[in-house]
Structures are given as C-alpha cells and as structure tokens.
Amino acid sequence: MSYQDYEAADFAAEASFQRWVQRTDEAAARFWEQWAAAHPEKREVLREAQLMVRSFRFHAMDADPIEMDAVKAAIDSVLDAEERKKGTPLVRRLLLGAAAAAAVAITAIVVIKRTGSDGEMLTLRTGFGETSTITLQDGTEVWLNANSSIQYPRKWTAGDVRTVQLEGEAYFKVKHAPEGLHPRFVVHTSLTDVEVTGTAFNVYNRHDSAAIALAEGSVLASGRAMKPGDLLQKSALGISLTQSPATGFTAWMEKRVVIRDGTLATVALRMADLYGRQITFARPGMETLPFTGSAPLESPELLLKAVCTVHGLKMREHNDTIILE
C-alpha cells in the first residue's frame, strides 16, 4: 500500500516513522520531513500519527494530561474512521460500554455484616474501571483500585490489633499510634500479611500472587523486613525482595494504567482485572510479545490501540471476548 493511502494508524505502525517522531534516526527524519512537505494534504493525518506514537511512551511513564487528551482525540478519530468502514464500533462498544455500565454506580458499594463478638464489619468494593478512597476509624487512609475490596471493622477498641482484609489492590497510609488504639496495623491477604506501625505502601493481591511496594516507613511481610523502595513479590514460585520504582505501582492512584517491561499477557491480565474484559490471542506465542506503556484509567481503548499499532495487530470480537490477531 502506498503512503498516500495510509491512515494515522498505518503511519504510526511504520518503524521509520516512529524513529522520526522519536528523533532517533536522521535519515528517517530527512525522508519524512521531505515527504510531509511534498504531501500537504496529509498534514492532519501525519499530526494524528505523531500524537499516537508519542502516546506510547515506551520508556517514559508520565504523560502530560493535555497531550493525552490530544492523543485520545486523535485515536478516537481513527476508531471512528474504522467504524465507518466496518460498521462495527468494536473497541468503543466493548470497552467504553463497560465503563458506562460501571458509571451507573457512582460510588463504591459498602456492605455491612454483623459478626458476633467482632462487632460490625464493613466491606468496601469497587467495580470495574472504578477507584475509591476511604478514611478508617483510626485515621488510616486507603485508596482502593478497580475491582478490589477491603473488609474492616466499623470500630476498633484499645485491645484490638488493627486489621483489614484485602482482595485486589490498595494503597495504605497508616496512622501511626492513634490515641487509645493498638499501635499495630495488619493487612491480611490470601497469600501474606503486611504488618506496620505507621507507613505508606501499595499491596497487590490477585491471581495467587501478591506484591508489596513500600513508599515510606517500614513493614514486615512474609517474614521479610522492608525499607522504602523495596518490592516484595510472592507467588507459587517463591518470594523475592528487590528495589523497584514506586511510580509503576501507584500510578493507578492518579487514574493511570502503567505497564512496565511487560508482555501482551500482562496487558490481557490487566484488562481482565480492571475492566472485566477477556483478551485472547489468535496465534501461539503472541502473549510473550513485549510491551511497555501507559494510558488513562478511563481510556482502555488507548492501551489496546497502542498494542495493535506497536505490533501490527488487529482486534475483533467473538462472544464478548477481544481477539488480537
């Protein structure tokens, strides 16, 4: 296909075009600058393609919100063009339709359960694509990621170790030694407990694996003492304790989805966790293709469009499943 017939997504998938936008290849820069000058009718399409390439941010995780709005508008225009051609608004109908359904519940759901001597227990649940914050009785602040839940007592007494139960992902900023309450605070998950006095940390607990990223203070998890910047990961394969940038684990608090040094399998897992959408692959081995990038939490279509453009893939729907091929 001739460049004259290219749409924005086609240009963005072109390796030399990407090198021009990323300013990594002088020869590519000369070629595309000359081509752009010779084809002024493609000026707007090229601008959209440049925005798409910049939105992928393979190595830089922080995106300018203004730029991302422009990127979203550019990709929306590409999707609109594809929908007009195919007559099926796949990505918008499948993903944004889910977001609209989730928006019916404006706030997270709180379930009250009375339990004998333990008193009244509350459960805060978030839906797909939804986050929530809560301040517990002791002053501890909790940010809850999408498709997650936390169970906690309405009230602690002086003799109670402050405990909560987490499923999914949350960021805790624990109140240190609150007056009249026990100094210990423990987060229970299905795989490990995190014990703290006063600190800030992120806990991930899904799919038989757990990860604790410590931002400040100190915690004890799975018998390991952690210091700021530590990342503890636990699964059936064992336990590892490494240093890792905290931003990759707390970006969701700023309503961003961040995948760092992942694969398409990572993307599929994140789509299922955060949006309840299943992704399958048409060919064996596709799930191992590398991917690093970020997108606004409310715009999963950006992430999928980036995946397709980077690896030259297409999307189609079958029985409410997104198939990448």
C-alpha positions in Angstrom: 0.0 0.0 0.0 1.3 3.5 -0.9 2.0 6.1 1.8 -0.7 8.2 0.1 -3.3 5.7 1.1 -2.0 5.5 4.7 -4.3 6.5 7.6 -2.9 7.7 11.0 -2.6 4.2 12.5 -0.7 3.0 9.4 1.9 5.7 9.7 2.2 5.2 13.5 2.9 1.5 12.9 5.7 2.3 10.4 9.1 1.7 12.1 10.9 4.6 10.2 8.0 6.9 11.0 8.4 6.0 14.7 12.1 6.7 14.6 11.4 10.1 13.0 8.9 11.1 15.7 11.3 9.8 18.5 14.2 11.6 16.9 16.4 8.6 16.8 17.2 8.4 13.1 18.5 11.3 11.0 17.9 9.5 7.7 14.3 8.8 8.6 13.8 12.4 9.7 15.0 13.7 6.4 12.8 11.3 4.5 9.6 12.0 6.4 10.2 15.8 6.5 10.6 15.8 2.7 7.6 13.5 2.3 5.4 15.7 4.6 6.4 18.8 2.6 5.5 17.1 -0.6 2.1 16.0 0.6 0.4 18.9 2.5 -2.9 17.1 2.1 -1.7 14.6 4.6 -0.7 17.2 7.2 -3.6 16.4 9.6 -3.2 12.6 9.3 0.6 12.9 10.0 -0.1 15.1 13.0 -2.5 12.4 14.4 0.0 9.7 13.8 2.7 11.6 15.6 0.5 12.0 18.6 -0.2 8.3 18.6 3.5 7.4 18.6 4.2 9.9 21.4 1.4 8.5 23.5 3.0 5.1 23.6 5.9 6.4 25.8 7.8 3.1 25.7 10.3 4.3 28.3 8.7 7.4 29.9 5.7 6.6 32.1 4.5 10.1 32.9 2.3 11.7 30.3 1.1 15.3 30.0 -2.7 15.2 30.6 -3.1 17.9 27.8 -1.1 15.7 25.4 -3.1 12.6 26.4 -6.3 14.4 25.6 -5.0 15.3 22.2 -3.8 11.7 21.7 -7.2 10.3 22.8 -9.0 12.7 20.3 -6.6 11.5 17.5 -7.1 7.8 18.2 -10.9 8.4 18.5 -10.9 9.8 15.0 -9.0 6.8 13.8 -11.5 4.5 15.5 -14.4 6.5 14.1 -12.9 6.0 10.6 -12.5 2.3 11.2 -16.1 2.0 12.5 -17.5 3.8 9.5 -15.6 1.4 7.2 -16.6 -1.8 9.1 -19.9 -0.7 10.6 -18.9 -2.2 14.0 -17.7 0.1 16.8 -15.7 -2.8 18.4 -13.4 -1.1 20.9 -15.7 1.7 21.9 -18.8 -0.6 22.2 -16.9 -3.3 24.1 -14.8 -1.2 26.5 -16.5 2.1 26.8 -19.8 0.4 27.1 -18.4 -1.4 30.2 -17.3 2.0 31.6 -20.8 3.4 31.1 -22.3 0.4 32.9 -19.9 0.9 35.8 -20.7 4.6 35.9 -24.3 3.7 36.9 -22.8 3.0 40.4 -21.3 6.4 41.2 -19.8 5.3 44.5 -18.3 2.1 45.6 -20.5 -0.4 47.4 -20.3 -0.8 51.2 -21.7 -4.0 52.6 -22.4 -4.2 56.4 -22.0 -7.6 58.1 -22.6 -8.2 61.8 -20.3 -10.8 63.3 -20.8 -11.9 66.9 -18.0 -10.7 69.2 -16.2 -9.0 66.5 -18.9 -6.4 66.1 -19.9 -4.7 62.9 -17.7 -5.4 59.8 -17.9 -3.2 56.6 -16.8 -4.2 53.1 -15.9 -1.6 50.5 -16.0 -2.9 46.9 -15.1 -1.1 43.7 -16.4 -2.0 40.3 -14.5 -2.4 37.0 -12.8 0.8 36.0 -13.7 2.5 39.3 -11.4 3.6 42.2 -12.4 4.8 45.7 -10.8 6.3 48.9 -11.8 5.8 52.5 -10.5 7.0 55.9 -10.8 4.3 58.6 -11.8 5.0 62.2 -8.1 5.3 63.3 -7.3 7.9 60.6 -5.6 5.5 58.2 -6.2 6.5 54.6 -6.9 3.8 52.0 -7.0 4.2 48.2 -8.8 1.2 46.6 -8.1 0.2 43.0 -10.6 -1.1 40.5 -12.2 -4.5 41.0 -11.0 -4.7 44.6 -12.4 -5.0 48.1 -11.4 -4.2 51.7 -13.1 -5.6 54.8 -12.6 -3.7 58.1 -14.4 -3.2 61.4 -16.5 -0.1 61.9 -14.8 0.4 65.2 -11.6 -0.8 66.9 -11.1 -1.0 70.7 -7.9 -0.3 72.6 -7.0 -4.1 72.8 -7.6 -4.8 69.1 -4.7 -5.1 66.7 -6.0 -3.0 63.8 -6.6 -5.5 61.0 -8.2 -5.3 57.5 -8.7 -7.9 54.8 -7.8 -7.0 51.2 -8.7 -8.6 47.8 -7.3 -6.8 44.8 -5.1 -3.8 45.1 -4.9 -0.8 47.5 -2.5 1.9 48.8 -2.4 2.4 52.5 -1.2 5.4 54.5 -1.4 4.1 58.0 -1.9 6.3 61.1 0.9 5.9 63.5 0.0 5.0 67.1 -3.5 6.6 67.1 -4.6 7.6 70.6 -6.4 4.9 72.5 -5.9 2.2 69.9 -3.4 -0.6 69.3 -0.1 0.5 67.6 0.0 -2.5 65.3 -1.8 -2.5 61.9 -2.0 -5.6 59.8 -3.3 -6.1 56.2 -4.4 -9.7 55.6 -4.3 -11.1 52.1 -4.8 -14.6 50.8 -1.0 -15.1 50.4 0.6 -12.9 53.0 0.1 -10.5 55.9 1.7 -7.0 56.0 2.4 -5.7 59.5 3.2 -2.0 60.1 3.1 0.7 62.7 3.0 3.9 60.6 3.9 3.9 56.9 2.7 4.1 53.3 2.7 1.2 50.9 0.9 -0.5 48.0 -0.5 -4.0 48.2 -1.4 -6.1 45.1 -3.2 -9.4 45.7 -4.6 -11.2 42.7 -4.2 -14.5 40.8 -2.4 -16.3 43.5 0.3 -13.7 43.7 1.0 -10.7 45.9 3.2 -7.7 45.6 4.0 -5.1 48.3 5.7 -1.9 47.3 6.9 0.3 50.2 6.9 4.0 49.7 7.8 5.2 53.2 8.4 3.8 56.7 8.9 0.1 57.2 6.8 -3.0 57.1 7.2 -6.7 57.8 5.8 -9.0 55.1 6.2 -12.8 54.8 9.0 -12.6 57.4 10.9 -10.0 55.5 11.7 -6.5 56.8 11.2 -4.0 54.1 12.6 -0.5 53.6 11.4 2.4 51.3 11.8 1.4 47.6 11.6 -2.3 48.3 9.3 -4.5 46.3 8.3 -7.9 47.8 6.7 -10.4 45.4 5.2 -13.7 46.5 3.7 -16.5 44.3 3.8 -20.3 44.0 7.4 -19.8 42.7 8.6 -18.3 45.9 9.4 -14.9 47.4 11.7 -12.2 46.0 12.7 -8.9 47.5 14.1 -6.3 45.1 14.3 -2.5 44.7 11.8 -1.0 42.2 10.5 2.5 41.3 7.3 3.1 43.3 5.7 5.0 40.4 4.8 1.9 38.5 2.8 0.6 41.4 1.0 3.7 42.4 0.2 5.3 39.1 -3.3 3.9 39.4 -3.9 6.4 42.2 -3.6 9.1 39.6 -6.0 7.1 37.4 -3.4 5.7 35.0 -2.7 2.2 33.9 1.0 1.6 33.7 2.7 -1.5 32.3 6.5 -1.5 32.7 8.6 -4.1 30.9 5.6 -6.4 30.5 4.2 -8.6 27.7 0.8 -8.8 25.9 -0.1 -11.4 28.6 0.4 -8.6 31.1 -1.9 -6.4 29.1 -4.6 -9.1 29.0 -4.3 -9.7 32.7 -4.7 -6.0 33.5 -7.7 -5.7 31.2 -9.4 -8.6 33.0 -8.5 -7.2 36.4 -9.5 -3.6 35.9 -12.3 -3.8 33.2 -13.6 -7.4 33.3 -12.7 -7.8 29.7 -11.2 -11.1 28.3 -8.4 -11.0 25.7 -7.3 -14.0 23.7 -4.6 -14.4 21.1 -5.1 -15.8 17.6 -1.6 -17.3 17.4 0.6 -19.2 19.9 3.4 -17.0 21.3 1.7 -13.7 20.8 1.2 -13.4 24.6 5.0 -13.2 25.0 5.4 -10.1 22.8 6.9 -7.2 24.9 5.0 -4.1 25.8 5.7 -1.1 28.0 3.3 1.8 28.1 0.6 3.7 30.0 -2.9 5.1 29.4 -5.6 6.9 31.4 -7.6 4.5 33.5 -10.8 5.7 31.9 -9.5 5.1 28.4 -8.5 1.4 28.0 -9.0 1.7 24.3 -5.8 3.8 24.2 -3.8 0.9 25.6 -5.2 -1.6 23.2 -4.8 0.7 20.2 -1.1 1.2 21.2 -0.6 -2.6 21.5 -2.1 -3.1 18.0 -0.1 -0.3 16.4 3.2 -1.3 18.0 2.9 -5.0 16.9 0.9 -4.5 13.8 -2.1 -6.4 15.2 -5.8 -6.2 14.6 -8.7 -6.6 17.0 -12.0 -8.4 16.6 -14.8 -9.5 18.9 -16.2 -13.0 19.4 -18.7 -13.8 22.2 -17.7 -10.7 24.2 -14.0 -11.6 24.0 -11.5 -9.4 22.3 -9.3 -11.4 20.0 -5.9 -10.0 19.0 -4.6 -11.3 15.7 
